[in-house]
Amino acid sequence: MAKKARKKSAAKRGKKSKPAKKKKAAKRVTRRKAKRKTIGERLSRGYHTVVDTVKGTDRLRNKLEPPGTSETA
């Protein structure tokens, strides 16, 4: 039975290159400047952030230990 021929290395067999892709023209992106927030909007947003945080903390505390239960009882 004849021996199977070994594969030639990449350098000897001539590496085939892939065809180059065409580059698309880059689109220019123009961004609008964000509308400036008034002092009232900034205060309101800060207030709502604090309220939401407190409510979230309260919800988590009640989930871990429902109200009406205590460690001493």
mmJSON file of the N, C-alpha and C atoms, coordinates in Angstrom:
{"data_MODEL":{"atom_site":{
"group_PDB":["ATOM","ATOM","ATOM","ATOM","ATOM","ATOM","ATOM","ATOM","ATOM","ATOM","ATOM","ATOM","ATOM","ATOM","ATOM","ATOM","ATOM","ATOM","ATOM","ATOM","ATOM","ATOM","ATOM","ATOM","ATOM","ATOM","ATOM","ATOM","ATOM","ATOM","ATOM","ATOM","ATOM","ATOM","ATOM","ATOM","ATOM","ATOM","ATOM","ATOM","ATOM","ATOM","ATOM","ATOM","ATOM","ATOM","ATOM","ATOM","ATOM","ATOM","ATOM","ATOM","ATOM","ATOM","ATOM","ATOM","ATOM","ATOM","ATOM","ATOM","ATOM","ATOM","ATOM","ATOM","ATOM","ATOM","ATOM","ATOM","ATOM","ATOM","ATOM","ATOM","ATOM","ATOM","ATOM","ATOM","ATOM","ATOM","ATOM","ATOM","ATOM","ATOM","ATOM","ATOM","ATOM","ATOM","ATOM","ATOM","ATOM","ATOM","ATOM","ATOM","ATOM","ATOM","ATOM","ATOM","ATOM","ATOM","ATOM","ATOM","ATOM","ATOM","ATOM","ATOM","ATOM","ATOM","ATOM","ATOM","ATOM","ATOM","ATOM","ATOM","ATOM","ATOM","ATOM","ATOM","ATOM","ATOM","ATOM","ATOM","ATOM","ATOM","ATOM","ATOM","ATOM","ATOM","ATOM","ATOM","ATOM","ATOM","ATOM","ATOM","ATOM","ATOM","ATOM","ATOM","ATOM","ATOM","ATOM","ATOM","ATOM","ATOM","ATOM","ATOM","ATOM","ATOM","ATOM","ATOM","ATOM","ATOM","ATOM","ATOM","ATOM","ATOM","ATOM","ATOM","ATOM","ATOM","ATOM","ATOM","ATOM","ATOM","ATOM","ATOM","ATOM","ATOM","ATOM","ATOM","ATOM","ATOM","ATOM","ATOM","ATOM","ATOM","ATOM","ATOM","ATOM","ATOM","ATOM","ATOM","ATOM","ATOM","ATOM","ATOM","ATOM","ATOM","ATOM","ATOM","ATOM","ATOM","ATOM","ATOM","ATOM","ATOM","ATOM","ATOM","ATOM","ATOM","ATOM","ATOM","ATOM","ATOM","ATOM","ATOM","ATOM","ATOM","ATOM","ATOM","ATOM","ATOM","ATOM","ATOM","ATOM","ATOM","ATOM","ATOM","ATOM","ATOM","ATOM"],
"id":[1,2,3,4,5,6,7,8,9,10,11,12,13,14,15,16,17,18,19,20,21,22,23,24,25,26,27,28,29,30,31,32,33,34,35,36,37,38,39,40,41,42,43,44,45,46,47,48,49,50,51,52,53,54,55,56,57,58,59,60,61,62,63,64,65,66,67,68,69,70,71,72,73,74,75,76,77,78,79,80,81,82,83,84,85,86,87,88,89,90,91,92,93,94,95,96,97,98,99,100,101,102,103,104,105,106,107,108,109,110,111,112,113,114,115,116,117,118,119,120,121,122,123,124,125,126,127,128,129,130,131,132,133,134,135,136,137,138,139,140,141,142,143,144,145,146,147,148,149,150,151,152,153,154,155,156,157,158,159,160,161,162,163,164,165,166,167,168,169,170,171,172,173,174,175,176,177,178,179,180,181,182,183,184,185,186,187,188,189,190,191,192,193,194,195,196,197,198,199,200,201,202,203,204,205,206,207,208,209,210,211,212,213,214,215,216,217,218,219],
"type_symbol":["N","C","C","N","C","C","N","C","C","N","C","C","N","C","C","N","C","C","N","C","C","N","C","C","N","C","C","N","C","C","N","C","C","N","C","C","N","C","C","N","C","C","N","C","C","N","C","C","N","C","C","N","C","C","N","C","C","N","C","C","N","C","C","N","C","C","N","C","C","N","C","C","N","C","C","N","C","C","N","C","C","N","C","C","N","C","C","N","C","C","N","C","C","N","C","C","N","C","C","N","C","C","N","C","C","N","C","C","N","C","C","N","C","C","N","C","C","N","C","C","N","C","C","N","C","C","N","C","C","N","C","C","N","C","C","N","C","C","N","C","C","N","C","C","N","C","C","N","C","C","N","C","C","N","C","C","N","C","C","N","C","C","N","C","C","N","C","C","N","C","C","N","C","C","N","C","C","N","C","C","N","C","C","N","C","C","N","C","C","N","C","C","N","C","C","N","C","C","N","C","C","N","C","C","N","C","C","N","C","C","N","C","C","N","C","C","N","C","C"],
"label_atom_id":["N","CA","C","N","CA","C","N","CA","C","N","CA","C","N","CA","C","N","CA","C","N","CA","C","N","CA","C","N","CA","C","N","CA","C","N","CA","C","N","CA","C","N","CA","C","N","CA","C","N","CA","C","N","CA","C","N","CA","C","N","CA","C","N","CA","C","N","CA","C","N","CA","C","N","CA","C","N","CA","C","N","CA","C","N","CA","C","N","CA","C","N","CA","C","N","CA","C","N","CA","C","N","CA","C","N","CA","C","N","CA","C","N","CA","C","N","CA","C","N","CA","C","N","CA","C","N","CA","C","N","CA","C","N","CA","C","N","CA","C","N","CA","C","N","CA","C","N","CA","C","N","CA","C","N","CA","C","N","CA","C","N","CA","C","N","CA","C","N","CA","C","N","CA","C","N","CA","C","N","CA","C","N","CA","C","N","CA","C","N","CA","C","N","CA","C","N","CA","C","N","CA","C","N","CA","C","N","CA","C","N","CA","C","N","CA","C","N","CA","C","N","CA","C","N","CA","C","N","CA","C","N","CA","C","N","CA","C","N","CA","C","N","CA","C","N","CA","C","N","CA","C","N","CA","C"],
"label_alt_id":[null,null,null,null,null,null,null,null,null,null,null,null,null,null,null,null,null,null,null,null,null,null,null,null,null,null,null,null,null,null,null,null,null,null,null,null,null,null,null,null,null,null,null,null,null,null,null,null,null,null,null,null,null,null,null,null,null,null,null,null,null,null,null,null,null,null,null,null,null,null,null,null,null,null,null,null,null,null,null,null,null,null,null,null,null,null,null,null,null,null,null,null,null,null,null,null,null,null,null,null,null,null,null,null,null,null,null,null,null,null,null,null,null,null,null,null,null,null,null,null,null,null,null,null,null,null,null,null,null,null,null,null,null,null,null,null,null,null,null,null,null,null,null,null,null,null,null,null,null,null,null,null,null,null,null,null,null,null,null,null,null,null,null,null,null,null,null,null,null,null,null,null,null,null,null,null,null,null,null,null,null,null,null,null,null,null,null,null,null,null,null,null,null,null,null,null,null,null,null,null,null,null,null,null,null,null,null,null,null,null,null,null,null,null,null,null,null,null,null],
"label_comp_id":["MET","MET","MET","ALA","ALA","ALA","LYS","LYS","LYS","LYS","LYS","LYS","ALA","ALA","ALA","ARG","ARG","ARG","LYS","LYS","LYS","LYS","LYS","LYS","SER","SER","SER","ALA","ALA","ALA","ALA","ALA","ALA","LYS","LYS","LYS","ARG","ARG","ARG","GLY","GLY","GLY","LYS","LYS","LYS","LYS","LYS","LYS","SER","SER","SER","LYS","LYS","LYS","PRO","PRO","PRO","ALA","ALA","ALA","LYS","LYS","LYS","LYS","LYS","LYS","LYS","LYS","LYS","LYS","LYS","LYS","ALA","ALA","ALA","ALA","ALA","ALA","LYS","LYS","LYS","ARG","ARG","ARG","VAL","VAL","VAL","THR","THR","THR","ARG","ARG","ARG","ARG","ARG","ARG","LYS","LYS","LYS","ALA","ALA","ALA","LYS","LYS","LYS","ARG","ARG","ARG","LYS","LYS","LYS","THR","THR","THR","ILE","ILE","ILE","GLY","GLY","GLY","GLU","GLU","GLU","ARG","ARG","ARG","LEU","LEU","LEU","SER","SER","SER","ARG","ARG","ARG","GLY","GLY","GLY","TYR","TYR","TYR","HIS","HIS","HIS","THR","THR","THR","VAL","VAL","VAL","VAL","VAL","VAL","ASP","ASP","ASP","THR","THR","THR","VAL","VAL","VAL","LYS","LYS","LYS","GLY","GLY","GLY","THR","THR","THR","ASP","ASP","ASP","ARG","ARG","ARG","LEU","LEU","LEU","ARG","ARG","ARG","ASN","ASN","ASN","LYS","LYS","LYS","LEU","LEU","LEU","GLU","GLU","GLU","PRO","PRO","PRO","PRO","PRO","PRO","GLY","GLY","GLY","THR","THR","THR","SER","SER","SER","GLU","GLU","GLU","THR","THR","THR","ALA","ALA","ALA"],
"label_asym_id":["A","A","A","A","A","A","A","A","A","A","A","A","A","A","A","A","A","A","A","A","A","A","A","A","A","A","A","A","A","A","A","A","A","A","A","A","A","A","A","A","A","A","A","A","A","A","A","A","A","A","A","A","A","A","A","A","A","A","A","A","A","A","A","A","A","A","A","A","A","A","A","A","A","A","A","A","A","A","A","A","A","A","A","A","A","A","A","A","A","A","A","A","A","A","A","A","A","A","A","A","A","A","A","A","A","A","A","A","A","A","A","A","A","A","A","A","A","A","A","A","A","A","A","A","A","A","A","A","A","A","A","A","A","A","A","A","A","A","A","A","A","A","A","A","A","A","A","A","A","A","A","A","A","A","A","A","A","A","A","A","A","A","A","A","A","A","A","A","A","A","A","A","A","A","A","A","A","A","A","A","A","A","A","A","A","A","A","A","A","A","A","A","A","A","A","A","A","A","A","A","A","A","A","A","A","A","A","A","A","A","A","A","A","A","A","A","A","A","A"],
"label_entity_id":["1","1","1","1","1","1","1","1","1","1","1","1","1","1","1","1","1","1","1","1","1","1","1","1","1","1","1","1","1","1","1","1","1","1","1","1","1","1","1","1","1","1","1","1","1","1","1","1","1","1","1","1","1","1","1","1","1","1","1","1","1","1","1","1","1","1","1","1","1","1","1","1","1","1","1","1","1","1","1","1","1","1","1","1","1","1","1","1","1","1","1","1","1","1","1","1","1","1","1","1","1","1","1","1","1","1","1","1","1","1","1","1","1","1","1","1","1","1","1","1","1","1","1","1","1","1","1","1","1","1","1","1","1","1","1","1","1","1","1","1","1","1","1","1","1","1","1","1","1","1","1","1","1","1","1","1","1","1","1","1","1","1","1","1","1","1","1","1","1","1","1","1","1","1","1","1","1","1","1","1","1","1","1","1","1","1","1","1","1","1","1","1","1","1","1","1","1","1","1","1","1","1","1","1","1","1","1","1","1","1","1","1","1","1","1","1","1","1","1"],
"label_seq_id":[1,1,1,2,2,2,3,3,3,4,4,4,5,5,5,6,6,6,7,7,7,8,8,8,9,9,9,10,10,10,11,11,11,12,12,12,13,13,13,14,14,14,15,15,15,16,16,16,17,17,17,18,18,18,19,19,19,20,20,20,21,21,21,22,22,22,23,23,23,24,24,24,25,25,25,26,26,26,27,27,27,28,28,28,29,29,29,30,30,30,31,31,31,32,32,32,33,33,33,34,34,34,35,35,35,36,36,36,37,37,37,38,38,38,39,39,39,40,40,40,41,41,41,42,42,42,43,43,43,44,44,44,45,45,45,46,46,46,47,47,47,48,48,48,49,49,49,50,50,50,51,51,51,52,52,52,53,53,53,54,54,54,55,55,55,56,56,56,57,57,57,58,58,58,59,59,59,60,60,60,61,61,61,62,62,62,63,63,63,64,64,64,65,65,65,66,66,66,67,67,67,68,68,68,69,69,69,70,70,70,71,71,71,72,72,72,73,73,73],
"pdbx_PDB_ins_code":[null,null,null,null,null,null,null,null,null,null,null,null,null,null,null,null,null,null,null,null,null,null,null,null,null,null,null,null,null,null,null,null,null,null,null,null,null,null,null,null,null,null,null,null,null,null,null,null,null,null,null,null,null,null,null,null,null,null,null,null,null,null,null,null,null,null,null,null,null,null,null,null,null,null,null,null,null,null,null,null,null,null,null,null,null,null,null,null,null,null,null,null,null,null,null,null,null,null,null,null,null,null,null,null,null,null,null,null,null,null,null,null,null,null,null,null,null,null,null,null,null,null,null,null,null,null,null,null,null,null,null,null,null,null,null,null,null,null,null,null,null,null,null,null,null,null,null,null,null,null,null,null,null,null,null,null,null,null,null,null,null,null,null,null,null,null,null,null,null,null,null,null,null,null,null,null,null,null,null,null,null,null,null,null,null,null,null,null,null,null,null,null,null,null,null,null,null,null,null,null,null,null,null,null,null,null,null,null,null,null,null,null,null,null,null,null,null,null,null],
"Cartn_x":[0.837,0.0,0.889,0.537,1.36,1.156,2.246,2.163,1.402,0.649,-0.1,0.872,0.752,1.658,1.381,2.455,2.308,1.824,1.099,0.628,1.801,1.792,2.856,2.614,3.668,3.529,2.925,2.392,1.712,2.63,3.91,4.855,5.082,5.12,5.393,4.184,2.989,1.833,1.273,1.742,1.291,-0.036,0.035,-1.161,-2.081,-3.375,-4.351,-4.887,-4.864,-5.36,-6.826,-7.536,-8.951,-9.029,-10.051,-10.183,-10.463,-9.88,-10.036,-11.463,-11.99,-13.351,-13.306,-14.374,-14.453,-14.874,-14.238,-14.57,-15.715,-16.656,-17.784,-17.363,-17.963,-17.674,-18.268,-17.483,-17.937,-18.941,-20.033,-21.048,-20.659,-20.898,-20.626,-21.82,-21.539,-22.602,-22.583,-23.694,-23.791,-24.692,-24.192,-24.969,-25.558,-26.782,-27.405,-26.913,-26.788,-26.416,-27.634,-27.394,-28.485,-29.037,-30.35,-30.997,-30.53,-30.146,-29.682,-30.824,-30.515,-31.534,-31.605,-32.823,-32.997,-32.735,-32.6,-32.344,-33.505,-34.726,-35.903,-35.886,-35.491,-35.423,-34.349,-33.212,-32.123,-32.511,-33.161,-33.604,-34.658,-35.573,-36.637,-36.065,-35.101,-34.487,-33.734,-33.032,-32.313,-33.271,-34.378,-35.384,-35.962,-36.317,-36.896,-35.884,-34.618,-33.586,-33.515,-33.551,-33.49,-34.73,-35.899,-37.15,-37.15,-36.738,-36.701,-35.717,-34.584,-33.585,-34.147,-34.817,-35.401,-36.48,-37.32,-38.382,-37.791,-36.737,-36.086,-35.468,-34.849,-34.252,-35.326,-36.437,-37.552,-38.117,-38.272,-38.789,-37.87,-36.571,-35.599,-35.624,-35.73,-35.777,-37.015,-38.166,-39.407,-39.352,-38.623,-38.502,-37.685,-36.608,-35.764,-36.457,-37.103,-37.813,-39.136,-40.253,-41.558,-41.878,-42.585,-42.925,-43.826,-43.69,-44.507,-43.757,-42.631,-41.819,-40.615,-40.222,-39.035,-38.175,-36.944,-36.008,-36.295,-36.887,-37.127,-38.37,-39.267,-40.525,-40.371],
"Cartn_y":[-1.173,0.0,1.247,2.226,3.42,4.363,5.063,6.021,7.259,7.829,9.032,10.218,11.088,12.236,13.224,13.831,14.839,16.15,16.899,18.202,19.154,19.997,20.978,22.139,22.777,23.92,25.092,26.043,27.19,27.963,28.069,28.824,28.144,26.839,26.115,26.055,25.93,25.765,27.097,28.199,29.516,29.87,30.714,31.075,31.932,31.576,32.337,33.478,34.661,35.817,36.071,36.611,36.937,38.258,38.417,39.692,40.836,41.988,43.143,43.668,44.082,44.63,46.112,46.579,47.996,48.751,49.883,50.683,51.627,51.72,52.637,54.036,55.025,56.398,56.657,57.23,57.491,58.638,58.427,59.478,60.401,61.67,62.626,62.655,62.515,62.52,63.858,64.553,65.822,65.611,65.995,65.828,67.162,67.068,68.278,68.502,69.735,70.034,69.777,69.154,68.849,70.144,70.153,71.333,71.515,72.701,72.969,72.805,72.214,72.012,73.243,73.634,74.767,74.308,75.267,74.932,74.124,74.489,73.756,72.301,72.064,70.691,69.893,70.539,69.842,69.492,70.442,70.172,69.072,69.129,68.135,66.745,66.664,65.37,64.819,65.695,65.284,64.792,65.51,65.127,63.752,63.546,62.259,61.121,61.393,60.378,59.948,60.917,60.612,59.826,60.261,59.586,58.148,57.953,56.602,55.709,56.271,55.504,55.065,55.992,55.669,54.605,54.752,53.76,52.393,52.378,51.121,50.443,51.247,50.71,50.128,50.841,50.382,49.072,48.994,47.773,46.587,46.82,45.758,45.303,46.277,45.952,45.11,45.483,44.742,43.354,43.228,41.927,40.981,41.502,40.678,40.335,41.343,41.108,41.869,41.154,41.834,42.639,43.774,44.578,43.795,44.076,43.356,42.203,41.811,40.755,41.421,40.931,41.506,40.382,40.689,39.676,39.298,40.218,39.951,39.107,39.053,38.325,36.836],
"Cartn_z":[0.0,0.0,0.0,-0.833,-0.976,0.197,0.528,1.621,1.155,2.07,1.771,1.761,0.792,0.686,1.808,2.35,3.4,2.798,3.588,3.114,3.017,1.993,1.825,2.784,3.236,4.136,3.371,4.109,3.508,2.575,2.924,2.104,0.751,0.738,-0.501,-1.433,-0.868,-1.741,-2.229,-1.699,-2.146,-1.495,-0.493,0.266,-0.6,-0.625,-1.409,-0.559,-1.119,-0.373,-0.721,0.241,0.028,-0.725,-1.571,-2.284,-1.309,-1.574,-0.702,-0.771,0.393,0.438,0.104,-0.528,-0.84,0.412,0.66,1.828,1.484,2.414,2.23,2.673,2.051,2.428,3.814,4.696,6.057,6.055,6.784,6.895,8.035,7.838,8.896,9.831,11.095,12.091,12.797,12.721,13.428,14.627,15.766,16.994,17.41,17.876,18.405,19.817,20.161,21.536,22.413,23.558,24.479,25.051,25.241,25.796,27.235,27.569,28.922,29.903,31.049,32.072,32.965,33.286,34.185,35.612,36.502,37.908,38.471,38.095,38.579,38.137,36.88,36.372,37.097,37.358,38.042,39.48,40.175,41.543,41.568,40.627,40.55,40.317,39.41,39.106,40.316,41.024,42.228,43.302,43.475,44.467,44.138,42.884,42.477,42.647,42.404,42.586,44.052,44.959,46.393,46.812,46.372,46.738,46.224,44.981,44.408,45.164,45.577,46.322,47.672,48.365,49.673,49.528,48.515,48.288,47.956,47.159,46.794,48.002,48.869,50.09,50.993,51.113,51.941,51.41,50.092,49.469,49.743,49.636,49.875,51.335,52.259,53.677,53.993,53.42,53.652,53.027,51.93,51.276,52.161,52.756,53.608,54.927,55.511,56.768,56.712,56.488,56.376,57.635,57.459,58.623,59.575,60.88,61.867,62.503,61.937,62.543,63.183,64.319,64.967,65.506,65.792,66.278,67.731,68.497,69.915,70.136,69.208,69.407,69.317],
"occupancy":[1.0,1.0,1.0,1.0,1.0,1.0,1.0,1.0,1.0,1.0,1.0,1.0,1.0,1.0,1.0,1.0,1.0,1.0,1.0,1.0,1.0,1.0,1.0,1.0,1.0,1.0,1.0,1.0,1.0,1.0,1.0,1.0,1.0,1.0,1.0,1.0,1.0,1.0,1.0,1.0,1.0,1.0,1.0,1.0,1.0,1.0,1.0,1.0,1.0,1.0,1.0,1.0,1.0,1.0,1.0,1.0,1.0,1.0,1.0,1.0,1.0,1.0,1.0,1.0,1.0,1.0,1.0,1.0,1.0,1.0,1.0,1.0,1.0,1.0,1.0,1.0,1.0,1.0,1.0,1.0,1.0,1.0,1.0,1.0,1.0,1.0,1.0,1.0,1.0,1.0,1.0,1.0,1.0,1.0,1.0,1.0,1.0,1.0,1.0,1.0,1.0,1.0,1.0,1.0,1.0,1.0,1.0,1.0,1.0,1.0,1.0,1.0,1.0,1.0,1.0,1.0,1.0,1.0,1.0,1.0,1.0,1.0,1.0,1.0,1.0,1.0,1.0,1.0,1.0,1.0,1.0,1.0,1.0,1.0,1.0,1.0,1.0,1.0,1.0,1.0,1.0,1.0,1.0,1.0,1.0,1.0,1.0,1.0,1.0,1.0,1.0,1.0,1.0,1.0,1.0,1.0,1.0,1.0,1.0,1.0,1.0,1.0,1.0,1.0,1.0,1.0,1.0,1.0,1.0,1.0,1.0,1.0,1.0,1.0,1.0,1.0,1.0,1.0,1.0,1.0,1.0,1.0,1.0,1.0,1.0,1.0,1.0,1.0,1.0,1.0,1.0,1.0,1.0,1.0,1.0,1.0,1.0,1.0,1.0,1.0,1.0,1.0,1.0,1.0,1.0,1.0,1.0,1.0,1.0,1.0,1.0,1.0,1.0,1.0,1.0,1.0,1.0,1.0,1.0],
"B_iso_or_equiv":[0.0,0.0,0.0,0.0,0.0,0.0,0.0,0.0,0.0,0.0,0.0,0.0,0.0,0.0,0.0,0.0,0.0,0.0,0.0,0.0,0.0,0.0,0.0,0.0,0.0,0.0,0.0,0.0,0.0,0.0,0.0,0.0,0.0,0.0,0.0,0.0,0.0,0.0,0.0,0.0,0.0,0.0,0.0,0.0,0.0,0.0,0.0,0.0,0.0,0.0,0.0,0.0,0.0,0.0,0.0,0.0,0.0,0.0,0.0,0.0,0.0,0.0,0.0,0.0,0.0,0.0,0.0,0.0,0.0,0.0,0.0,0.0,0.0,0.0,0.0,0.0,0.0,0.0,0.0,0.0,0.0,0.0,0.0,0.0,0.0,0.0,0.0,0.0,0.0,0.0,0.0,0.0,0.0,0.0,0.0,0.0,0.0,0.0,0.0,0.0,0.0,0.0,0.0,0.0,0.0,0.0,0.0,0.0,0.0,0.0,0.0,0.0,0.0,0.0,0.0,0.0,0.0,0.0,0.0,0.0,0.0,0.0,0.0,0.0,0.0,0.0,0.0,0.0,0.0,0.0,0.0,0.0,0.0,0.0,0.0,0.0,0.0,0.0,0.0,0.0,0.0,0.0,0.0,0.0,0.0,0.0,0.0,0.0,0.0,0.0,0.0,0.0,0.0,0.0,0.0,0.0,0.0,0.0,0.0,0.0,0.0,0.0,0.0,0.0,0.0,0.0,0.0,0.0,0.0,0.0,0.0,0.0,0.0,0.0,0.0,0.0,0.0,0.0,0.0,0.0,0.0,0.0,0.0,0.0,0.0,0.0,0.0,0.0,0.0,0.0,0.0,0.0,0.0,0.0,0.0,0.0,0.0,0.0,0.0,0.0,0.0,0.0,0.0,0.0,0.0,0.0,0.0,0.0,0.0,0.0,0.0,0.0,0.0,0.0,0.0,0.0,0.0,0.0,0.0],
"pdbx_formal_charge":[null,null,null,null,null,null,null,null,null,null,null,null,null,null,null,null,null,null,null,null,null,null,null,null,null,null,null,null,null,null,null,null,null,null,null,null,null,null,null,null,null,null,null,null,null,null,null,null,null,null,null,null,null,null,null,null,null,null,null,null,null,null,null,null,null,null,null,null,null,null,null,null,null,null,null,null,null,null,null,null,null,null,null,null,null,null,null,null,null,null,null,null,null,null,null,null,null,null,null,null,null,null,null,null,null,null,null,null,null,null,null,null,null,null,null,null,null,null,null,null,null,null,null,null,null,null,null,null,null,null,null,null,null,null,null,null,null,null,null,null,null,null,null,null,null,null,null,null,null,null,null,null,null,null,null,null,null,null,null,null,null,null,null,null,null,null,null,null,null,null,null,null,null,null,null,null,null,null,null,null,null,null,null,null,null,null,null,null,null,null,null,null,null,null,null,null,null,null,null,null,null,null,null,null,null,null,null,null,null,null,null,null,null,null,null,null,null,null,null],
"auth_seq_id":[1,1,1,2,2,2,3,3,3,4,4,4,5,5,5,6,6,6,7,7,7,8,8,8,9,9,9,10,10,10,11,11,11,12,12,12,13,13,13,14,14,14,15,15,15,16,16,16,17,17,17,18,18,18,19,19,19,20,20,20,21,21,21,22,22,22,23,23,23,24,24,24,25,25,25,26,26,26,27,27,27,28,28,28,29,29,29,30,30,30,31,31,31,32,32,32,33,33,33,34,34,34,35,35,35,36,36,36,37,37,37,38,38,38,39,39,39,40,40,40,41,41,41,42,42,42,43,43,43,44,44,44,45,45,45,46,46,46,47,47,47,48,48,48,49,49,49,50,50,50,51,51,51,52,52,52,53,53,53,54,54,54,55,55,55,56,56,56,57,57,57,58,58,58,59,59,59,60,60,60,61,61,61,62,62,62,63,63,63,64,64,64,65,65,65,66,66,66,67,67,67,68,68,68,69,69,69,70,70,70,71,71,71,72,72,72,73,73,73],
"auth_comp_id":["MET","MET","MET","ALA","ALA","ALA","LYS","LYS","LYS","LYS","LYS","LYS","ALA","ALA","ALA","ARG","ARG","ARG","LYS","LYS","LYS","LYS","LYS","LYS","SER","SER","SER","ALA","ALA","ALA","ALA","ALA","ALA","LYS","LYS","LYS","ARG","ARG","ARG","GLY","GLY","GLY","LYS","LYS","LYS","LYS","LYS","LYS","SER","SER","SER","LYS","LYS","LYS","PRO","PRO","PRO","ALA","ALA","ALA","LYS","LYS","LYS","LYS","LYS","LYS","LYS","LYS","LYS","LYS","LYS","LYS","ALA","ALA","ALA","ALA","ALA","ALA","LYS","LYS","LYS","ARG","ARG","ARG","VAL","VAL","VAL","THR","THR","THR","ARG","ARG","ARG","ARG","ARG","ARG","LYS","LYS","LYS","ALA","ALA","ALA","LYS","LYS","LYS","ARG","ARG","ARG","LYS","LYS","LYS","THR","THR","THR","ILE","ILE","ILE","GLY","GLY","GLY","GLU","GLU","GLU","ARG","ARG","ARG","LEU","LEU","LEU","SER","SER","SER","ARG","ARG","ARG","GLY","GLY","GLY","TYR","TYR","TYR","HIS","HIS","HIS","THR","THR","THR","VAL","VAL","VAL","VAL","VAL","VAL","ASP","ASP","ASP","THR","THR","THR","VAL","VAL","VAL","LYS","LYS","LYS","GLY","GLY","GLY","THR","THR","THR","ASP","ASP","ASP","ARG","ARG","ARG","LEU","LEU","LEU","ARG","ARG","ARG","ASN","ASN","ASN","LYS","LYS","LYS","LEU","LEU","LEU","GLU","GLU","GLU","PRO","PRO","PRO","PRO","PRO","PRO","GLY","GLY","GLY","THR","THR","THR","SER","SER","SER","GLU","GLU","GLU","THR","THR","THR","ALA","ALA","ALA"],
"auth_asym_id":["A","A","A","A","A","A","A","A","A","A","A","A","A","A","A","A","A","A","A","A","A","A","A","A","A","A","A","A","A","A","A","A","A","A","A","A","A","A","A","A","A","A","A","A","A","A","A","A","A","A","A","A","A","A","A","A","A","A","A","A","A","A","A","A","A","A","A","A","A","A","A","A","A","A","A","A","A","A","A","A","A","A","A","A","A","A","A","A","A","A","A","A","A","A","A","A","A","A","A","A","A","A","A","A","A","A","A","A","A","A","A","A","A","A","A","A","A","A","A","A","A","A","A","A","A","A","A","A","A","A","A","A","A","A","A","A","A","A","A","A","A","A","A","A","A","A","A","A","A","A","A","A","A","A","A","A","A","A","A","A","A","A","A","A","A","A","A","A","A","A","A","A","A","A","A","A","A","A","A","A","A","A","A","A","A","A","A","A","A","A","A","A","A","A","A","A","A","A","A","A","A","A","A","A","A","A","A","A","A","A","A","A","A","A","A","A","A","A","A"],
"auth_atom_id":["N","CA","C","N","CA","C","N","CA","C","N","CA","C","N","CA","C","N","CA","C","N","CA","C","N","CA","C","N","CA","C","N","CA","C","N","CA","C","N","CA","C","N","CA","C","N","CA","C","N","CA","C","N","CA","C","N","CA","C","N","CA","C","N","CA","C","N","CA","C","N","CA","C","N","CA","C","N","CA","C","N","CA","C","N","CA","C","N","CA","C","N","CA","C","N","CA","C","N","CA","C","N","CA","C","N","CA","C","N","CA","C","N","CA","C","N","CA","C","N","CA","C","N","CA","C","N","CA","C","N","CA","C","N","CA","C","N","CA","C","N","CA","C","N","CA","C","N","CA","C","N","CA","C","N","CA","C","N","CA","C","N","CA","C","N","CA","C","N","CA","C","N","CA","C","N","CA","C","N","CA","C","N","CA","C","N","CA","C","N","CA","C","N","CA","C","N","CA","C","N","CA","C","N","CA","C","N","CA","C","N","CA","C","N","CA","C","N","CA","C","N","CA","C","N","CA","C","N","CA","C","N","CA","C","N","CA","C","N","CA","C","N","CA","C","N","CA","C","N","CA","C","N","CA","C"],
"pdbx_PDB_model_num":[1,1,1,1,1,1,1,1,1,1,1,1,1,1,1,1,1,1,1,1,1,1,1,1,1,1,1,1,1,1,1,1,1,1,1,1,1,1,1,1,1,1,1,1,1,1,1,1,1,1,1,1,1,1,1,1,1,1,1,1,1,1,1,1,1,1,1,1,1,1,1,1,1,1,1,1,1,1,1,1,1,1,1,1,1,1,1,1,1,1,1,1,1,1,1,1,1,1,1,1,1,1,1,1,1,1,1,1,1,1,1,1,1,1,1,1,1,1,1,1,1,1,1,1,1,1,1,1,1,1,1,1,1,1,1,1,1,1,1,1,1,1,1,1,1,1,1,1,1,1,1,1,1,1,1,1,1,1,1,1,1,1,1,1,1,1,1,1,1,1,1,1,1,1,1,1,1,1,1,1,1,1,1,1,1,1,1,1,1,1,1,1,1,1,1,1,1,1,1,1,1,1,1,1,1,1,1,1,1,1,1,1,1,1,1,1,1,1,1]
}}}
